[in-house]
Amino acid sequence: MTLSVATCASAAGRATSAPATASAPSVPLAALDQLWFQVAGTVCNLRCRHCFISCSPDNHSFWFMSREMVRGALEESASMNVGEYYFTGGEPFMNSEMEGILGDALDYGPATVLTNATLFSPRRVEALQHAAGNRRHPLEFRVSIDGPTAEANDAIRGEGTFDRAMEGVGRLVAAGFRPIITAMQSWTECETSATLCAFRSSLAAVGYDDPRLKILPPLLIGEETSRNRGYAPAEHVTHEMMCGYDLDQLLCTRARLVTASGVYACPILLDYPSARLADTLTEATRKDVELSEAACYTCYVNGAICSNATTGTECCEG
């Protein structure tokens, strides 16, 4: 889906006459391919130095969703042709109803949980294996590990988190799952091949051969502004930039985020009131999304960063 020539012509006119404070471009929902749930709100057992919504044990800006809340949104989405359901936080497995929530979701479609994998006891993994067993739809896991070694990961996610996450990954793999390992790129581009190689080696050590890897660009909001930097004034999406652009690259044209406090444009912009669209999912699907926040620029440049698409795992020789 791309913008029409008429839209581009209109944008060109604005480029010559509009003031610097001109409104940002907006995009409609083309289809509800993905439905996201902020099941743990902003509550997390970790305090990561790069978290774009500053989740932590004591961040209660958004609270947990109950199983009943999630079930209501699932029922509301039943006629909307949703292709995939995603569950995020915070740390989803701090929600005591998570296993039941996933069981409900798998009645409707494929489900993916974004997790740090540090809370995966053998008993919990067994429960997840049972929840996924003999179901028509698959259960996926995306595990956040931000470096291939304890030194690299723990500098961002906290002391001891690498070993705990890798143990969780090993348990998932032993139970028959093939989790997607996601890492924010905190290294230079020329180090990518060696980093992927190191990831493969570390994951093989816990029994995960031929791993699925997904490298994410940094989002320069939340805690990342202190660890790295914020967005520059020029890093905003303009009307001119949208001319001929493939809108399918933007999550907000294909998804919505349900929270305990309303429905938002996407999981990245949870902290931004401008991204809150409506009280209900049905209302939110009728609203266009304005690309007014700086974080929209990262999605514009990189495209589809929230999908399950993985990174090639080619690595160094020797």
Sequence and secondary structure as in RCSB ss.txt:
>XXXX:A:sequence
MTLSVATCASAAGRATSAPATASAPSVPLAALDQLWFQVAGTVCNLRCRHCFISCSPDNHSFWFMSREMVRGALE
ESASMNVGEYYFTGGEPFMNSEMEGILGDALDYGPATVLTNATLFSPRRVEALQHAAGNRRHPLEFRVSIDGPTA
EANDAIRGEGTFDRAMEGVGRLVAAGFRPIITAMQSWTECETSATLCAFRSSLAAVGYDDPRLKILPPLLIGEET
SRNRGYAPAEHVTHEMMCGYDLDQLLCTRARLVTASGVYACPILLDYPSARLADTLTEATRKDVELSEAACYTCY
VNGAICSNATTGTECCEG
>XXXX:A:secstr
 B  HHHHHHHHHHHHH  TT    EE      EEEEETTTTB S   TT TT  BTT  SS    HHHHHHHHH
HHTTTT  EEEEESS GGGSTTHHHHHHHHTTTS EEEEE STT  HHHHHHHHHHHTT SS EEEEEE  SSSH
HHHHHHH TTHHHHHHHHHHHHHHTT   EEEEE  S GGGHHHHHHHHHHHHHTTT  S EEEEE    STTHH
HHT    TT S  TGGGTT BGGGSGGGTEEEEETTEEES GGGTT GGGEEESSHHHHHTS EE  STHHHHHH
HH  TTSS  B       
